[in-house]
Amino acid sequence: MSLISTLTTGVSGVITNSRALNIIGDNISNVNTTGFKSSKAVFGDLFSTSLSGGTLTSQVGKGAQLLGSLQSFEQGAFENSTSALDLAVDGNGFFIVNDGTGNFYTRAGQFRVNENGLVETLTGEVLQGFPITNNVVGTSLTDVSLTGVQSTPQPTTQFTLGAQLDGSEVTGYTFNSPIQIFNSVGTQDILTIQFTKNLTTNNIWDFTVTSQQGAVVGGAAGQVTFDTSGQLLDVNGGGLVDWAIDLDYSASSPPAAAQTINWALTDGAGATNGTMTGFAANSSNNSVVQDGFGSGILVGVAVDFDGTVAGLFDNGQSQPLFQLGLADFLAPTGLTRLGQNLFAESRLSGQAIISLPETGAFGSVLGNTLELSNVDLAEEFVQLIKTQQAFQASARVISTTDDLLTETVNLTR
C-alpha cells in the first residue's frame, strides 16, 4: 500500500473529525435554545483493502467516515415561566403545529396569541388541539383559537341565604336580605326578601319577595317559624321545606325567560340546613350562595396536566376550550430537523401516533413551564477535547507522510 493511500487516510480523519466538531459546536451554540435536543456524531471505518492474497491478516483500513448523527430525545430540565402559554411536555410526545400546509412537531412550547386569536409559535405555526363543546372533546385536530370566546350566562336556579333574625326585637320590626341573581340573558337582578316580625306570634316572621328587574309571580310572600332554640321549624305552615320563587322577565330590558328559583332552606333530608336562625342577637346577613352568573369576557387561559386549555373569564368562571393533541413516533431519531425547533415526519421515523396527554405512553403537559435544552456542557467539552485531539493526530499523519514522501524523492539525489 502506497504512502499516497496513507495521505488519504489522514485526510479522512481530518474531514470526519471536522464534521464531528460541527455537531459539537451546534450542540454548544444551542445550550439556551428551548426544547433543543442534542446530537451525537456516529463514526464508521472505511472499507478495507487486502494487501495480498485476500488473507484476513493483510487487511488495512482506509480511514474513517461520519455515518451520521443521532439525536438524543432525553428529557430536558424545566424552567418556570410567567406566561400561561409557555408549555412543556413531561414525558413522551411532541406538540403538533401547522403552518397551513401540514403538521410539524416540536418540543419547544413557547406559544403566544396572534392578532387573529390563534395560539401560535414565535415563527407562526399554529398549535393544534381537539375542540371541547359542552364538555365533550372533539375527534378532529384543529387550530387552537381564542377568537370570539365568551362565557355563556347561566340563570340562577337556587340560592341559600344565611340570615340571623333577632328574636328579641319588637313586633313589626323589619329586616332586608338582598340577594344577587342572574336571569337567562345574564342580566343581574336583586331579589330582596323583607322579613317582618309577626304581630301576634313572637317566633314567626312574615316575609315578602320583590325583584328589581322582573315580577315575582309565585312565592312572593310567606312565613318562617323558629323553635325555642332559634332554629328554623316551619315554612309557611308546610313543615320544613324549600321555598319556590317564580319570576317573570317578559317586561324586562332585554326580556328574559321565566324562571323558578329554589330558596334552599333544608338539607334535603327534611331538616333545617342551619342557614336561617332566630337567636336573640342582632339581625344580620351572613352569607349568600347562588349558582347563576352573567356572561363573561376572556381574560386569561390555564392549561391542565391533561392538556386541557381552559378560558378564564371576568365573571369568575372557567370553561374548557380545547384539549391539546400530542404526537409520538416509533423512531423519533428518524425525524427530519427543519430548524426553528421544528421536526417533520420522515420514512425513518414512521408515521405520527396522535393522542391526548396522559393517555398510554404519552406524557403530561405543564403550563407556565418551558423545557430547556438537554445539552450537557460538561459532556460536550469532553467530546470537544477528544475530537480536537483526533483532528490534530490525523493532521500529524498527513504531515508525517509528507516528510516520508520528501525522503523518498530525495533518494534519487
Secondary structure, 3 states (H helix, E strand, C coil): CCHHHHHHHHHHHHHHHHHHHHHHHHHHHCCCCCCCCCEEEEEEECCCEECCCCCHHHEECCCEEEEEEEECCCCCCEEECCCCCECEEECECEEEEECCCCEEEECCCEEEECCCCEEEECCCCEEEEEEEECCEECCCCEECECCCCEECCECCCEEEEEEECCCCCCCCCEEEEEEEEECCCCCEEEEEEEEEECCCCCCEEEEEEEECCCEEEECCEEEEEECCCCEEEEECCCCCCCEEEEEECCCCCCCCCCEEEEECCECCCCCECCCEECCCCCCEEEEEEECCECCEEEEEEEECCCCEEEEEECCCCEEEEEEECEEECCCHHHCEEEECCEEECCCCCCCCEEECCCCCCECEEECCEEECCCCCHHHHHHHHHHHHHHHHHHHHHHHHHHHHHHHHHHCCC
